[in-house]
Amino acid sequence: MIEKIRTADMETGWVERGSIYLRNLMPFMTILILVIASVLPWHIPGLAPVTPAFSLMAVYYWAIYRPEKLPYIATFTAGLLQDILSGGPIGMSALVLVLVHGVVRSQRSFFHGKPFLVIWWGFSIVAPVAAAVGWSAASIYYGLLVPPIPLIVHVVLTILLYPFIGFVMTKIHNTMLARA
C-alpha cells in the first residue's frame, strides 16, 4: 500500500515537473514552429515568393505577455535557425528578432492590459521597422538594393495575419495559465 502511494507521488511529481517544463518552453517552441512556417514561401501571382514574418509575430506576442519565459538567447537561437533554414545572411534574423524583443519588452508596461487593437497597432509599427532593418542589412550584405516590392507585400501580409496568429498565441497562453 505504501509503495503504491510512493509510486503515485513519484509519477505525479514527474508528470507535474514535465508539465511545468513544457509550459516554460512553450514560447520558445511556438517560435520554433513559426520559424519553420516563416521559411515556407507563399506564392502570390505576379510577385516573388514572400512569406509573412511569423517568427516576428511570436516574439512580439511573448515579449509582451510572457517575457520571463522567453530569454534573449532563445530569441537569438530562433533567429539563427531561421537564417540557416532560409539561406539568408547568418545573424540577420537573429539581430532583427533580438532587437524587436528588446524594444517590445521595454515597452511592455504600455502594451500590457490594453485592448487587442492597441496591440495590433503597436505591431503595425514594429513590423515595418523590423522589415526595414532586415532589408537594410540584406542590402548591405549583398552589396545592392534588394527589391522593395516583395518587402512591402511581406510587411502587409505580416500585419494582416497578426490577428490570427495573436488569437492562436492567446489560446496557447490561456492554456498555459489554466494549467499553472
C-alpha positions as CSV (number, residue, x, y, z in Angstrom):
1,M,0.0,0.0,0.0
2,I,2.7,2.5,1.0
3,E,4.7,1.5,-2.2
4,K,1.6,2.3,-4.3
5,I,1.3,5.7,-2.7
6,R,5.0,6.5,-3.2
7,T,4.8,5.3,-6.8
8,A,1.8,7.5,-7.4
9,D,3.5,10.5,-5.8
10,M,6.7,9.9,-7.9
11,E,4.7,9.6,-11.1
12,T,2.6,12.7,-10.3
13,G,5.8,14.6,-9.4
14,W,7.4,13.6,-12.6
15,V,4.4,14.4,-14.7
16,E,3.9,17.7,-12.9
17,R,7.6,18.6,-13.4
18,G,7.4,17.7,-17.1
19,S,4.2,19.8,-17.5
20,I,5.9,22.8,-15.9
21,Y,9.0,22.3,-18.0
22,L,6.8,22.2,-21.2
23,R,4.8,25.3,-20.2
24,N,8.1,27.1,-19.6
25,L,9.3,26.1,-23.1
26,M,6.0,26.9,-24.8
27,P,7.0,30.4,-26.0
28,F,10.3,29.1,-27.5
29,M,8.6,26.1,-29.0
30,T,5.9,28.2,-30.7
31,I,8.6,30.5,-32.1
32,L,10.4,27.5,-33.5
33,I,7.3,26.2,-35.1
34,L,6.7,29.6,-36.6
35,V,10.3,29.8,-37.8
36,I,9.6,26.8,-39.9
37,A,6.4,28.3,-41.2
38,S,8.4,31.5,-42.0
39,V,10.7,29.7,-44.4
40,L,7.9,28.2,-46.4
41,P,7.2,30.5,-49.4
42,W,3.8,31.8,-50.3
43,H,3.4,32.2,-54.0
44,I,1.3,35.2,-54.9
45,P,0.8,35.6,-58.6
46,G,3.0,38.2,-60.2
47,L,5.2,38.7,-57.2
48,A,8.4,37.0,-56.0
49,P,7.7,34.4,-53.3
50,V,7.0,36.2,-50.0
51,T,6.3,34.9,-46.5
52,P,4.8,36.6,-43.5
53,A,7.2,37.1,-40.6
54,F,5.5,34.5,-38.4
55,S,8.5,34.3,-36.0
56,L,8.4,38.1,-35.6
57,M,4.7,37.8,-34.6
58,A,5.5,35.3,-31.9
59,V,8.5,37.2,-30.5
60,Y,6.3,40.3,-30.3
61,Y,3.5,38.5,-28.6
62,W,5.6,36.7,-26.0
63,A,7.7,39.8,-25.3
64,I,4.5,41.5,-24.2
65,Y,2.8,38.7,-22.3
66,R,5.4,36.3,-21.0
67,P,8.9,37.9,-21.3
68,E,10.2,35.9,-18.4
69,K,9.6,32.7,-20.4
70,L,11.5,34.0,-23.4
71,P,15.1,34.7,-22.7
72,Y,17.1,36.7,-25.3
73,I,19.3,33.6,-26.1
74,A,16.1,31.7,-27.1
75,T,15.1,34.6,-29.5
76,F,18.7,34.7,-30.8
77,T,18.7,30.9,-31.4
78,A,15.4,31.0,-33.2
79,G,16.7,33.8,-35.4
80,L,19.8,31.9,-36.2
81,L,17.8,28.8,-37.1
82,Q,15.6,31.0,-39.4
83,D,18.7,32.3,-41.1
84,I,20.1,28.8,-41.6
85,L,16.8,27.4,-42.9
86,S,16.1,30.4,-45.2
87,G,19.6,30.7,-46.6
88,G,19.8,34.3,-45.6
89,P,22.7,36.1,-44.1
90,I,23.6,34.4,-40.9
91,G,22.7,36.6,-38.0
92,M,20.3,38.9,-39.8
93,S,17.0,37.4,-38.5
94,A,18.6,36.9,-35.1
95,L,19.5,40.6,-35.0
96,V,16.1,41.7,-36.0
97,L,14.3,39.4,-33.6
98,V,16.5,40.3,-30.6
99,L,16.1,44.0,-31.4
100,V,12.3,43.6,-31.6
101,H,12.3,41.5,-28.4
102,G,14.3,44.2,-26.5
103,V,12.2,47.1,-27.8
104,V,8.8,45.5,-27.2
105,R,9.9,44.1,-23.8
106,S,11.0,47.7,-22.8
107,Q,7.5,48.9,-23.7
108,R,5.7,46.0,-22.1
109,S,4.1,48.2,-19.5
110,F,2.5,50.3,-22.2
111,F,1.0,47.3,-24.0
112,H,0.1,45.0,-21.1
113,G,-3.6,45.1,-20.4
114,K,-4.5,47.1,-23.5
115,P,-7.2,46.1,-26.0
116,F,-6.2,44.0,-28.9
117,L,-6.4,46.9,-31.4
118,V,-3.7,48.7,-29.4
119,I,-1.5,45.6,-29.5
120,W,-2.1,45.3,-33.3
121,W,-1.4,49.0,-33.8
122,G,1.9,48.5,-32.0
123,F,2.7,45.5,-34.2
124,S,1.8,47.5,-37.3
125,I,4.6,50.0,-36.3
126,V,7.1,47.3,-35.2
127,A,6.7,45.1,-38.3
128,P,7.7,47.7,-40.9
129,V,10.6,48.9,-38.8
130,A,11.8,45.3,-38.3
131,A,11.4,44.6,-42.0
132,A,13.3,47.8,-42.9
133,V,16.2,46.8,-40.6
134,G,16.3,43.4,-42.2
135,W,16.1,44.9,-45.7
136,S,18.9,47.3,-45.0
137,A,21.1,44.5,-43.5
138,A,20.4,42.3,-46.6
139,S,21.1,45.2,-49.0
140,I,24.4,45.9,-47.2
141,Y,25.3,42.2,-47.1
142,Y,24.6,41.6,-50.8
143,G,26.0,45.0,-51.9
144,L,22.9,46.0,-53.8
145,L,19.4,47.3,-53.1
146,V,17.1,44.4,-52.6
147,P,13.8,45.0,-54.5
148,P,11.4,46.7,-52.1
149,I,8.1,45.4,-53.6
150,P,8.4,41.9,-52.1
151,L,9.3,43.6,-48.8
152,I,6.1,45.7,-48.9
153,V,4.0,42.6,-49.6
154,H,5.8,40.8,-46.8
155,V,5.0,43.6,-44.3
156,V,1.4,43.9,-45.4
157,L,0.9,40.1,-45.1
158,T,2.6,40.1,-41.7
159,I,0.4,42.9,-40.3
160,L,-2.8,41.4,-41.8
161,L,-2.1,37.9,-40.4
162,Y,-1.1,39.1,-36.9
163,P,-4.7,38.9,-35.5
164,F,-4.9,35.2,-36.5
165,I,-1.5,34.3,-35.0
166,G,-2.3,36.5,-32.0
167,F,-5.5,34.6,-31.5
168,V,-3.7,31.2,-31.6
169,M,-1.0,32.5,-29.3
170,T,-3.6,33.8,-26.8
171,K,-5.2,30.3,-26.8
172,I,-1.8,28.7,-26.1
173,H,-1.1,31.3,-23.4
174,N,-4.5,30.8,-21.8
175,T,-3.9,27.0,-21.8
176,M,-0.6,27.6,-20.1
177,L,-2.2,29.8,-17.4
178,A,-5.1,27.4,-16.8
179,R,-2.7,24.5,-16.1
180,A,-0.3,26.5,-14.0
